[in-house]
Amino acid sequence: MAEVYEMPELAESVVEGEVLRWIKKEGERVERDEPFVEIMTEKVTVEVPAPHAGTLIRTLAKEGQVLPVGAPLAVFGEPGENADAALAAFKPAHGGNATPAATAAPAPAPAPVPTGASVAPPPVQAVAVPPNVPATLPADGAVAPQPVHREGRALAAPAVRLYARQKGVDLAFVEGSGPAGRIRRADIDRFLSGRASAPAPAAAQAAPTPAAAATIWRGPNDRVEPLKGLRRIIAQRMPQSKHVSAHTLNVDEADLTALVELRKRFKPIAEAQGVKLTYLAFIAKATVAALKLHPFVNASLDEAAHEIVVRGDYNIGVAVDTEQGLMVPVVHGAERRSVLAIASEIARLAEAARAGKLTPADMEHGTFTISNSGSIGGLFTAPVINQPEVAILGVHPIKARAVVRDGAVVAREMMYLSLSYDHRLVDGALAVRFLSDLIRLLENPEMLLIEG
């Protein structure tokens, strides 16, 4: 019997995925656990295995199309079986849209608007109200619940979605009190008790409707490419980070002459063990030591709960430049690793990132990020904070420069370091002290050899 396979929840808190590539085509035989489609989420790219052996009767999304978790993705069965009947009987296990709308092609880009022409407002869409939404005003005079304005599907953990289904609550009407609007179980309870959402700041309650994106003019020699894959995710996350965090920048310089010499001496030893010893491994180790001295830089701010989450682990994200765009895999438990072990793990993660083989575990639970542009060039950067962290370190090229030491001008191996930090939690004085301690460790790298 034909069976519908839905968009899987490939990692915790992932609410949608983009179909990058159909590995198998309609009509082809697929064995159980054989990859049949490649899906990209905001965390990872995965080749999804077939749930069982059979024929891929129908694909329900085009390459480049984004589907919410739970939406129909494909129909499996045997040749000649009715895919339409399977779709009609389909009920999503993840609470997604049971309507096979995924078969429709992505909406075409709007035509350019001539100069001076007026633009009519978009039509208002009707919203289906679930049974638990009252048709009249509550007795206390509160306003009846309305659909919450949000971009994309509501954020909620699988357990919370299950709880909502059990209570008959449509999450589209529930205001989330968690980070980035994530819906918690308590938010559903408040909704059911007649309070549609947790108390929100006055500014948020009066927020205006976002303006429509401006039409971009196009010249006759321009080339248009779709915004998809990793670039689409980056385009969404960067403005979000700027909107959430109060970005501030601190820049300093470090004399890495001693580190250059130390690496030169230890590089052959590392190579004998099959490890490429990079400066980034030393910097990551020094960063962990500096974070231990300043734990509020290794933290997150939970505004909804009015809590500062000071991290007990030191999971260092490392920005990796790939052909698809920037990815940030994580060296977990960096405080428990030696410089050589960190170098080995960074090499593994970088190779997996460039090959598109990172797992969800490789990408999650980072506590602090390092963005390394040293091999590319430039003077220094102001990197964007990787949410929900509160700081990110920019690492830049090591260059021989003339500096003054003991009253004499000498050539030293110098590097600029930049720290972008969230001023909501990290004050300027704390940022300066953190960077100063990091530089002290890098300028005296032998201290890293005894760092626990």
N, C-alpha and C positions, 0 to 999 in steps of 0.2 A: 504494500500500500504506500502511495506517495506520501512524503512527509516534508513539512516546511522546516527549514533550518533558519533560526533567527540570528540577528547580529549579536554575537556573544559579548558578555562583559569581561573584557580581556584583562582588566586590572581594577583594583579598588578605586572607586570614585570616577571612573571613566564612564561618560554618558553617551558617547557617540564614537563612530569610527568611519574612516574614509576608505572606500574600496580602491586600492592602488592598482591591483592587477588580478585578473582571473587566471589562475594557473591552469585550471581545467575549463574547457569550453562546454557549451550545451551539447548533450548527446554523448559525451565521453564517459567512460567507465571510471569510477573512483573506488579505490580500496579503503577499508576502514583505517583511520588515522593518517591517510595520505593527504598532504596539503593540497587544497583546491582553490584557495583565494588568499591574497595578501592584503591585510588590513592595517591601516595606520591609525593610531590614537594619539592623543596629546602626550602620551608617555612612551610609547614603544610601537615598533612595526613588527607584526607577527604573521607568519604563514599559518593559516588556520587549518587544522586537520578535519577530514570528513568524519561525521559522527558514526557512520556505518558504511559498509560497502553498498554500492549501487550505481545508478546512472544519474548524472547531473541533468535533470530534466529541464530545469529553467533557472536562469540567473535573474535576480530581481533588482539589480542595481547596475548602473554603468560605471566604468572605471572613472575615478575622480569624484564620484557621488558620495555624500556624507549621509549616514543613516544613524538614527538613535539606537541605543541598545534595546533589543527586543523587537525591532522592526524585521519583517520578512526579508531574508537575504537570498535564499536559494531553495529549490525544491528537489529532493532526492527521491528516487524510486526505481522503477523498471521501465524500459521502453514501452510506450503506448499508454502508460498510466496518465490519469487526468490531473494536471497540475492545478487547474482552476478549482476543482472540487477540494483539493487539499488546502488551497488558500482560503476557500470559503469556510472551512471548518477550523482554521488556524486560530489558536488562542495563545498569545505571547506569554512565556513563563516569566519574563523580566518586566512586564508591565508596559511594553512598548506599544506602538501603533499597530493594531492588527490588520489594518487596511493595507493591501499590497500596493501602496502608492509609490513604492520604491521603483516600480517598473517604468515610471515616467522619467523622461529625460530632464536634466537640470534646466532650470528656467534660463532662457536666453538673456544676454546682457541688454539693458535698456538702450534704445536708440538715442543718439546724441540729440540734445534739445537745441533748436536754432536760437541764436542770440535774440533776446528780447521776447521770446515766446513765454507764455505763462504755463505753469505746470499745475495740472489738476491734482488735488489731493487724492491719495489712494483710497479705494472703497473700504468701508468699515466691514470687517468680517464678523459674522455671527459666531458666538461661542456657545457650545452645548454645555448647559449647567448640569452637574451631577445631582443625583437625588438628595444628597445630604446638604445642599445649599438651599437655605430658606428662600421662598418666593416673596416673602414680605419682610419688612423691617423687624428685627428682634424687639422684644418688649422694652429693652433698656434704651432704645432709640439709636443703637449703633447701625452703621451702614451695612447693608447686606454684602457678603463677600463678592469680590470681583476677581477675575483672572489677574495673576501677578505679572507685571511687565518684566520679562527677562529675555536674555538672548539664548535661544536654544532650550534644551530640555532641563527640567529642574534637577539640581544636584541633590542626591540623597544616596546613602549607603544601601546595599541590597536588603539588609534587615529592615531598614526604615520603609523601603518600597513595599516589602511584604506586609509590614504592619499597616500601611496605608490601604493596601488592597483588602486586608482583613476587615478594616473599619469602613470600607466603601468610600474612601476619600480620594478625590482627584488632586494630585500634587500641584496641578496648574493653579489651584486656588489657595495654596498654602505659602505664606511668607516664611522663608528660612531665616533662622537666627544664627546659623553657623558661619564660618569663614566663606567668603565669596557667595553668600546666600544659601549655603548648604542647609537642607531641611533635616531637622532632628525629630526624634520621636515626640519630644515635648511640644514641638510646633504643631504636630498633628493633634495632640491632646488639647492644645489651646484652641485650635480651629473647631474641634468638636464641641468644646465648651461654649462656643459662641464668640470667641475672640479670634478673629481671622488671622492675626499675626501678632508677633511679639512687639512690644513698644519700640518704635523707631524714632530716631532723632527728627526734630522738626524739619531740618533741612532736607532729610531724605523723603519725608512725607510730601513735601512741596516740590519735589524735583520735577522739572519740566520734561516733557516728552522729548527724547533725543531727536535732533534734526536729521532729516534724510541726507545721505551722502551726496556730495556735489557731483554733478556729471563732469567727467574728465574729457577734455577735448582730445581728438586724435588726428594726427597728421597723415598725409598720404604715404609716407615712408615708414610709419610706425609698425611694429610687430606686436601682436597681442598674444599673451600666453595666459592660460588659466591659473588662478591663485589656488593651488591645491597642495596636498601632501604636507610636508614639514614646513614649507614656507607659509601655508595658510595658518598653521598652528602658531608659528612665531608671530605672524601679523596680528593674531588675536591676543597672545599672552603679553607682548611688550607694552602695548597701551594699558592693559589691565594692571601691570606692575607699576607703571608710572602713576596711574590713577589711585592705586591702593596706598603705596608707600610715599613718604615725604623724602624724595631722593636728595641727598647732599653728598658732596665729594671732598675727599682729602687726598692730597698728593704729597709724596715724600720721595727721597732717593736713598739708595743703599750702595755701599762700597762692597762689591762682591769679589774683590781680588782674592781673598783667602778662600772663598767658596770655589772659585774657578780652579785654584791650585789643588784643593782637596778633591774635587771631582776628577781632575786629571790623574791624580794618583790612584783613585779607587776605580776608575773606569775599566782598566784591564781585569781587575778582580771580578767586577760585576759581569763582564763579558764572558769570563771563564765559567760563570754560573748561568749563562744564557740570558742575562738581563742587560737591557740598555739603560744605563744610569743617566737620567736626565736631570737638569736643574729643577724641573717641576717637582720631582720626588722630594728633593731637599726643601723646597718652598712649602710643599704640603705638610711635611713633618714639622717645620718651623711654625706653620700656621696653627697646627693643633696645639703646640706648646703655648702660643700666644693666646689662643682661645681659652685655654685652661686658666690663664691669668685674668681673662676678661670674659666671663661666662655669658654676659648679656649680649655679646656679639654672636654667640652661638645659641640663638634663641629665636622664638617666633612670638608674634603679638596676636592674641585671640581677642579681637575687639568685641565680638558678640558676648563672650563670657567675661569680659573685663579681666583677663588674665594674661600674664606673661609666662610663656612656656620656655623655661630654661632647659636646654637639651642636655641629657646625660650621656649621649653618644656624640662622637665626632665623625660624622659621615661627610666627607669632602667631595663635592661635585666638581668635575673637571670638564670645562667646555671643550668640545671636540668639533673641529671644522670638517664637515663632510660635503660631498657633492650635492646632497639634498638640502643642506643648511646646518645650523648649529644644533648640536645635541649635548646634553649634560648628564653623562653617566656618573655614578657615585662610587667612590672608594669607601665602603662601609667599614666601621671600626678602625679608622686610620690611627687612632691612639694606641692600638694593639699591634701595629705593624712597624717593622723596621724600615729604614729608607729604601733598602733593596726590595723589600716586599711591596712597598707602595709603588716603586718604579715598575715592578712586574705587573701589578694590578692595573696601573694606568695604561700600560702597553696592551694588556688584554682588552680593556674596555674600549680603547681607541680603535683597535683592530675590529672589534665587534660592531662598533658604531659605524665605521666606514663600510663594513660589509652588510649592514642592515640586520645584524644578528643579535642585537641587545634584547635581553629579557625584561619583563616588567620589574623584576627585582633589581636589575642593574640601574634602573632609573628612579627609584623611589626612596623617600625618607632621607634626602640630603639635608644637612643642617647649615652648611656654608659652602660657597662656590668660589672657585678660582677660574678666572678667564685669562688664558695665556696667549698673548699675541706676540710673544718674544721672537718666534721664528719667522714672523711675517714682516715686522717693522713698525714704524711709527714712533712717536715720542711717548704719549700716554693716552689712555682712553678713560671714559666715564661709563663703565659697564652698567647694564640695567639689572636690578636686583632680581634674583630667582625666587619667586614667591613659594612658600610663605616665609622665607628667610629674611633676615634684617640687614644683611651686608653681603657684598661680593668684592673680591680682590682682583684687581687688574694687574697682570704681570707683563713686563715689556722687555725690549731687547737689552742685552748687556753690551755696553759700548765703552771702549777705552776713551777716557776724557781727561783733560788736564784739571787737576784739583789741587788745593793747597793742603799740605800736611807738614806740620811743624815748621811753618814759615816758608816752606819750599814748594814750588809748583812741580807736581809729579803726575805721571800717567797712572790712572787707576781704572779698574773694571767697574763701571757704574750702571745702575739700573733704576728707573723710575717705578714706583709702586703707587697704585691708585686704589682707594677704598671708597666705593659707593655704599652709603649706609642710609638706613631709614631713621630719620630724625625723630620719629614718634617714640622710638625706644632708645636709640643710640645718640647720645649728646656728642657735640664736637670734641669736648675734652676726652671722652672715652675713645672716640675714633682715633684721635692723635696718640693716646697712650698705647692703644692696641697696635697701631702701625709702628710706633717707636720700639715696642718690645719685639715685634716681628723682625724689624731691621736689625736690632741688637743680636738676635739669634742668627740671622743670615750672615752678619758680619763676623760672627764667631762660630762658625759651623761645627767646630769640634764639640760644642755643647749638645748638638743634635745626636751625637753618637751615644751619649749617656742619657738622653731623654727617654723617660719611661712611657 
